[in-house]
Amino acid sequence: MMRTNGIIKVGTIGILVTLVTAVSLVACLPGRVAEQPTGGGPTVVVSSPRPGQVVKVNQPIQVTSTSTDPDGVQKVELWADGALSRVDINPDVSSPYIVAQTWQSDKVGSHVFVVKAFDAHGNVGQSEPVVITVETESAATPLPVAQATPAPAATTNPLPSSTALPPTAPLSTATVSPTAVAPSPGTTPQPSAPSPGCTLPACQPGEVYYCPQSCPGGCGLQCATPSPTPTRPTFTPTNIEVHALLKPIWEKPEVKEALGYPSSAASDNRQYARQYFERGYMYWWNRPEGRGLIWVVQIPDGSAMRGFGWIGPFEDTWEGKERFSCEEARQTKYGPHSGFGKLWCDHPEIAQTIGIPREPERGTGDSSDYGVVQFFQGGTMLYSPLDREVWVLVNGGTWQRYYR
């Protein structure tokens, strides 16, 4: 245990949550051997993307999975090309746990997804691999046609309309569904007029007609298996009080609707630290049990009061030996160092996303007050007394910032 800038930090073995775009086929968590599926773990099914799907370079897609286990699902990890891409924590360890995890790549070629889920006892199960293809902007991107035999017009409902995603690479997720043709109530959807010589596909039972990319070439609707769309859960009131410093923010309708109710009591007597970067923010909290935790928030504009893209919490893996964990951090004016620096150095994708620090790390050593952390059914609230800021981190990737 060491004290730096008035902040006590403790070394740790890490549990990582990170968006990784690396393409190595084998990757391990720092200080931890990559898990292999074991008996008794959750059952994991990936419903989207479909095997063989083609997307444009830098186009965000949703990897939607359903994990089930009689003991409840604790968390879900998305692995892309053998590297850990994202971790979603299930706040109530329920089953089934449906989650959509955003991924995108600037690398043309084939990419492999595997989703791992952990039950309440730490047992792990994983999905079957799903392979998709990333093509350049000029390449056509329709999904592959399921079949090419003649068939009558569609008699089932199409998928819902899509939700637009931000153009930049986020650290977290948003819900999205394929573009579709919405029928009027009580009517049968009709395929678009095919071009001469174009044969409509025949859909198998359980499939629906889906028009990829507005049916390029006028070849009509194609088939797809409908995938469950994650929806905001119905939150049940708890008997846990919202911390007095957080309550005025939590009572705002948009915050309460997103977060639900507290899942644990607030911590307001633990040391904290925070640091602003060129395009992001890090928050460290010395939790009562175990090791310190770190959250990373993506802020392309430092003055933004709301945005998209956060990951965490990470366990602080700094062992208290070297102040700087890599030469890149040592050469910058403000680090980062200690726990922030270890995370920043170990994961270049995070460093690339948030840039270098634009001011020193500050925290409890600069203030007589402690930070406040409270977990909710739908996210987390963080309070920095140094800035009198309340951060609302909503599961799924959105965040909001308020001043007290």
C-alpha positions in Angstrom: 0.0 0.0 0.0 1.4 3.4 -1.0 0.2 7.0 -0.7 0.5 9.3 -3.8 -0.9 12.8 -3.8 -2.6 12.2 -0.6 -4.4 9.1 -1.9 -4.0 5.6 -0.6 -4.0 3.1 -3.4 -3.8 -0.7 -3.0 -2.4 -3.2 -5.5 -4.7 -5.8 -7.0 -5.4 -8.6 -9.4 -7.7 -7.1 -12.0 -11.1 -7.9 -13.5 -11.2 -5.9 -16.7 -13.9 -4.3 -18.7 -12.7 -2.9 -21.9 -13.5 -2.2 -25.5 -10.7 -3.9 -27.5 -10.3 -3.6 -31.3 -7.1 -5.8 -31.4 -7.2 -8.8 -33.7 -5.0 -11.2 -31.7 -6.5 -14.7 -31.5 -5.5 -15.2 -27.8 -5.9 -12.7 -25.0 -5.8 -12.8 -21.3 -7.0 -10.5 -18.5 -4.1 -8.9 -16.6 -3.0 -11.0 -13.7 -5.6 -13.6 -14.7 -5.6 -16.6 -17.0 -8.3 -16.4 -19.7 -11.2 -18.7 -18.6 -12.3 -21.7 -20.5 -15.9 -23.0 -20.5 -16.5 -25.3 -17.5 -19.4 -27.6 -16.6 -22.3 -26.0 -14.9 -21.8 -22.6 -16.5 -24.6 -20.5 -18.2 -26.1 -21.3 -21.6 -25.3 -18.5 -24.0 -27.0 -18.0 -27.4 -26.0 -15.1 -29.8 -29.1 -14.0 -31.8 -27.4 -11.2 -33.7 -25.3 -10.6 -35.8 -26.1 -13.6 -38.0 -23.2 -15.8 -39.2 -21.9 -14.4 -42.5 -23.4 -10.9 -42.0 -21.5 -8.2 -43.9 -21.0 -4.7 -42.5 -19.1 -1.6 -43.6 -15.9 -0.6 -42.0 -16.4 1.5 -38.9 -20.1 0.6 -38.8 -21.3 -0.1 -35.3 -23.2 -3.4 -34.8 -24.9 -5.0 -31.9 -23.9 -8.4 -30.6 -27.1 -9.5 -28.8 -27.0 -12.5 -26.6 -29.3 -14.3 -24.1 -27.6 -16.0 -21.1 -29.5 -18.4 -18.8 -28.5 -20.2 -15.7 -30.6 -21.5 -12.7 -28.2 -19.8 -10.3 -28.5 -16.4 -12.1 -26.2 -14.7 -14.5 -23.6 -12.4 -12.9 -21.9 -10.8 -16.0 -21.5 -11.3 -19.7 -18.2 -10.8 -21.7 -18.0 -10.0 -25.4 -14.8 -11.4 -27.0 -13.9 -10.2 -30.5 -11.1 -11.9 -32.4 -9.8 -13.5 -29.2 -9.7 -10.2 -27.3 -12.0 -9.1 -24.5 -14.1 -6.3 -26.0 -16.7 -5.5 -23.2 -18.1 -6.7 -19.9 -21.7 -6.0 -18.8 -22.5 -6.6 -15.1 -26.0 -7.9 -14.4 -27.2 -5.7 -11.4 -29.6 -8.2 -10.0 -27.9 -11.5 -11.1 -31.1 -12.6 -12.8 -31.8 -15.1 -15.5 -32.2 -14.9 -18.4 -29.9 -11.9 -19.0 -30.3 -10.3 -22.4 -27.7 -7.7 -23.4 -26.7 -5.9 -26.6 -23.0 -5.1 -26.8 -21.7 -2.6 -29.4 -18.7 -3.4 -31.6 -17.1 -1.9 -34.7 -13.8 -2.2 -36.5 -11.7 -0.3 -39.0 -10.1 -3.6 -40.2 -11.4 -5.2 -43.3 -11.8 -8.9 -43.3 -13.4 -11.7 -41.1 -14.0 -11.2 -37.4 -15.1 -13.8 -34.8 -17.3 -13.2 -31.8 -17.7 -15.3 -28.7 -19.9 -14.3 -25.8 -19.0 -15.7 -22.3 -21.4 -15.6 -19.3 -20.7 -16.2 -15.6 -23.1 -17.5 -13.1 -23.3 -16.4 -9.4 -20.7 -18.9 -8.5 -18.2 -17.9 -11.2 -18.8 -20.8 -13.5 -18.5 -19.8 -17.2 -20.2 -20.8 -20.3 -19.8 -19.5 -23.8 -21.7 -19.2 -27.1 -20.9 -20.8 -30.4 -18.5 -18.6 -32.5 -20.1 -16.1 -34.9 -18.1 -15.0 -37.9 -18.9 -11.8 -39.8 -17.2 -9.8 -42.6 -16.2 -6.2 -42.6 -15.9 -4.6 -46.0 -14.9 -1.2 -47.3 -17.3 1.7 -47.7 -17.6 1.0 -51.4 -18.6 -2.6 -51.0 -22.2 -3.7 -50.9 -23.4 -4.7 -47.5 -26.7 -6.7 -47.7 -27.1 -9.8 -45.5 -26.8 -13.1 -47.4 -30.0 -14.5 -48.8 -31.2 -17.4 -46.8 -32.7 -19.3 -49.9 -33.2 -18.6 -53.6 -36.3 -20.7 -54.4 -39.6 -19.2 -55.5 -42.1 -18.4 -52.7 -45.4 -16.6 -52.2 -45.5 -13.1 -50.6 -44.6 -12.8 -46.9 -47.2 -13.6 -44.3 -45.3 -12.7 -41.2 -44.4 -9.3 -39.6 -41.1 -7.6 -40.3 -38.6 -6.5 -37.8 -39.0 -3.1 -36.0 -37.3 0.0 -37.3 -33.7 0.8 -36.3 -32.3 3.2 -33.7 -29.5 5.4 -35.0 -26.1 5.0 -33.5 -23.5 7.7 -33.0 -20.9 7.9 -35.7 -17.9 7.7 -33.4 -16.5 4.6 -31.8 -18.2 4.3 -28.4 -16.9 2.5 -25.3 -20.3 1.1 -24.5 -23.6 0.1 -26.1 -26.9 1.3 -27.5 -29.9 -0.7 -28.8 -30.3 -1.2 -32.5 -32.4 -3.4 -34.8 -32.3 -3.8 -38.6 -34.1 -1.5 -40.9 -37.5 -3.0 -41.8 -40.8 -2.3 -43.6 -43.5 -1.7 -41.1 -47.0 -3.0 -42.2 -50.3 -1.3 -41.3 -52.2 -3.1 -38.5 -54.1 -6.1 -39.8 -52.4 -6.2 -43.2 -50.0 -8.6 -44.7 -46.5 -7.1 -45.5 -45.7 -7.2 -49.2 -42.2 -7.5 -50.6 -40.9 -4.7 -52.7 -41.2 -5.1 -56.5 -38.4 -7.3 -57.7 -36.3 -6.4 -60.7 -36.6 -8.6 -63.8 -35.2 -12.1 -63.2 -35.0 -11.5 -59.4 -36.4 -14.3 -57.3 -37.8 -13.7 -53.8 -36.4 -15.9 -51.1 -38.5 -18.5 -49.1 -38.5 -18.0 -45.4 -38.3 -20.9 -43.0 -40.7 -21.3 -40.0 -39.7 -18.8 -37.4 -38.1 -16.4 -39.9 -39.4 -13.0 -40.9 -38.9 -10.9 -44.1 -36.3 -8.3 -43.7 -35.1 -5.7 -46.2 -31.4 -5.0 -45.9 -30.1 -1.6 -46.8 -33.5 -0.6 -48.4 -33.4 -3.6 -50.7 -30.4 -2.6 -52.9 -31.0 -3.5 -56.6 -34.8 -3.9 -56.0 -34.4 -7.6 -55.3 -37.1 -7.6 -52.6 -37.2 -8.7 -49.0 -34.8 -11.3 -47.6 -35.2 -13.7 -44.6 -33.9 -13.2 -41.1 -34.4 -14.8 -37.7 -36.0 -12.2 -35.4 -33.7 -11.4 -32.4 -34.8 -10.3 -29.0 -34.4 -6.6 -28.5 -33.1 -5.7 -25.0 -35.6 -3.4 -23.2 -35.2 -1.3 -20.1 -36.3 -3.5 -17.2 -39.2 -2.7 -14.9 -37.5 -1.6 -11.7 -38.9 -2.6 -8.4 -38.6 -0.3 -5.4 -36.1 -1.3 -2.7 -35.8 -0.3 0.9 -32.4 1.2 0.4 -32.1 5.0 0.7 -30.5 7.1 -2.0 -27.6 9.1 -0.5 -28.5 12.7 0.4 -26.0 14.2 -1.9 -27.3 12.1 -4.8 -31.0 12.2 -4.2 -31.8 15.6 -5.8 -30.2 14.4 -9.0 -31.8 10.9 -8.7 -35.2 12.4 -8.3 -35.0 14.0 -11.8 -37.5 11.9 -13.9 -35.0 11.1 -16.6 -32.4 9.9 -14.0 -34.8 7.8 -11.9 -36.3 6.2 -15.0 -32.9 5.2 -16.2 -31.3 4.0 -12.9 -34.3 2.6 -11.0 -33.7 2.1 -7.3 -30.5 1.5 -5.2 -29.2 -2.0 -5.2 -26.8 -1.3 -2.3 -26.2 1.4 0.3 -24.0 4.3 -0.7 -20.4 4.6 0.3 -19.4 8.1 1.5 -16.3 7.5 3.6 -13.8 6.1 1.2 -11.0 7.9 -0.6 -11.5 8.8 -4.3 -9.5 10.2 -7.2 -10.3 11.6 -10.6 -8.4 12.8 -13.6 -9.5 14.5 -16.8 -8.0 13.5 -20.2 -8.1 15.0 -23.6 -11.3 13.0 -24.5 -12.3 11.4 -21.3 -12.4 11.0 -17.5 -11.3 8.5 -15.0 -12.7 8.0 -11.5 -11.1 5.8 -8.8 -12.8 4.7 -5.6 -11.2 2.8 -2.7 -14.1 0.4 -2.0 -14.6 -1.0 1.5 -13.8 -4.6 0.5 -11.3 -5.9 -2.0 -9.3 -3.5 -4.3 -10.0 -0.1 -5.7 -12.3 0.3 -8.7 -11.9 2.6 -11.8 -14.5 3.9 -14.2 -13.6 5.3 -17.6 -15.9 7.8 -19.4 -15.5 8.9 -23.0 -15.9 12.7 -23.4 -15.0 13.9 -26.9 -16.0 17.5 -25.8 -14.8 18.3 -22.3 -17.7 20.7 -21.7 -20.3 18.0 -22.5 -23.0 17.4 -19.9 -24.2 14.1 -21.4 -22.8 11.6 -23.8 -22.4 8.0 -24.9 -19.6 5.7 -23.9 -18.3 4.5 -20.5 -16.9 1.3 -19.2 -16.2 -0.1 -15.8 -15.7 -0.7 -13.1 -12.1 -2.1 -13.5 -10.2 -3.4 -10.5 -7.1 -1.4 -9.9 -4.2 -3.6 -10.8 -1.4 -1.3 -9.8 0.9 -3.0 -7.3 2.4 0.2 -5.8 5.9 -0.4 -7.1 6.7 1.8 -10.2 4.9 5.1 -10.3 4.6 4.9 -14.1 3.7 1.7 -15.8 4.9 2.5 -19.3 7.3 4.9 -21.0 4.4 6.6 -22.9 2.9 7.7 -19.5 6.3 8.8 -18.2 6.9 11.1 -21.1 3.6 13.1 -20.7 3.2 16.1 -18.4 0.6 14.7 -16.1 1.1 10.9 -16.4 -1.2 9.1 -15.8 0.4 7.2 -13.0 -0.5 4.7 -10.2 -3.8 2.9 -10.8 -4.9 5.2 -13.6 -1.6 4.8 -15.4 -1.6 1.0 -15.1 -5.0 0.8 -16.7 -4.0 3.3 -19.4 -0.7 1.6 -20.2 -2.1 -2.0 -20.2 -4.9 -1.1 -22.6 -3.8 1.1 -25.5 -7.3 1.1 -26.9 -8.4 3.1 -23.8 -5.4 5.4 -24.1 -6.3 5.9 -27.8 -9.9 6.7 -26.9 -9.4 9.2 -24.1 -6.0 10.6 -25.0 -3.4 11.9 -22.5 -4.3 13.7 -19.3 -5.0 17.4 -19.5 -4.5 18.0 -15.8 -3.0 16.2 -12.8 -4.8 13.5 -10.9 -6.7 14.9 -7.9 -8.8 13.5 -5.2 -9.1 13.1 -1.5 -5.6 14.5 -0.9 -6.9 17.8 -2.4 -10.2 17.9 -0.5 -11.3 17.3 3.0 -14.4 15.4 1.7 -14.7 11.8 0.4 -16.3 10.7 -2.8 -19.7 9.0 -2.9 -20.5 5.9 -4.9 -23.9 4.2 -5.1 -25.0 1.3 -7.3 -28.5 1.2 -8.7 -30.5 -1.4 -10.6 -29.8 0.4 -13.9 -26.4 1.9 -13.4 -24.1 3.8 -11.0 -23.9 7.3 -9.5 -20.5 8.9 -8.7 -19.9 12.1 -6.7 -16.7 14.1 -6.8 -16.6 16.7 -4.0 -13.6 18.4 -5.6 -15.7 19.5 -8.6 -19.2 19.0 -6.9 -20.0 16.8 -9.9 -22.5 13.9 -9.9 -21.9 11.4 -12.7 -24.9 9.2 -13.8 -23.6 6.1 -15.6 -26.5 4.2 -17.1 -26.1 0.5 -18.0 -26.0 0.4 -21.8 -23.5 3.2 -22.2 -25.1 6.6 -21.8 -23.9 9.0 -19.2 -25.0 12.4 -17.7 -23.1 14.9 -15.6 -24.7 17.3 -13.1 -23.4 19.9 -10.7 -24.4 20.1 -7.0 
